[in-house]
Amino acid sequence: MAECKELHSIDWGIECYHRAIKQVCGIELFMVRTSEAIKTHFFSAIRAFTQL
């Protein structure tokens, strides 16, 4: 039972990370087409998340 709670806690942390990076940092909202620009956008969104 304790192992299940620990796994759920880890899973919930991952879910919160994905929700925040999508809603707060806008990782899905970009209007670029080149792979370099997409990489820059992803890096900037993740960097913004770590600054929060």
N, C-alpha and C positions, 0 to 999 in steps of 0.2 A: 504494500500500500504506500509506503514512504517513497519507494522508487517511482511509482506512478505519479505522485504529487510533485516530485522533483522534475520528472519529464514534462509534466503539464506546465510547471513554472518556466522551464526553458522554452517550451513551445509558445507560451504566452508572451514572453519577452521578444521572441522573433516576430510574432504577429504585431506587437506594438511598434517595433522597429519599422516593419514594412508599412504600416498605416501612417506613421509619422513621416517617413521619407516620401510617401506618395502625397499626403494631404498638406503637410506643412512645408516641405521643401520643393514640391512641384516636379518631382523627377519624371513624371509622365507627360508634362506639358512643355514640349519643345517644338519649334518650327524650323528645324534644320534637317539637312539630308546627308551631309557628308559624315563619314564615320569619325573623323577627327572632331567635328563639332559635337557629335553625340557623346563621344568619350569625355570631352570637356564639360558638357552639361552634366553628365553622370557624376564626374569628379566634383564639380561645384555643388551639386545637390548633397552628396555624401559629406563633403566638407562643411556645408551649412548645418547639416544634422549634427555633426560632432561639435560644432560651436554652440548649439543649443544646449 
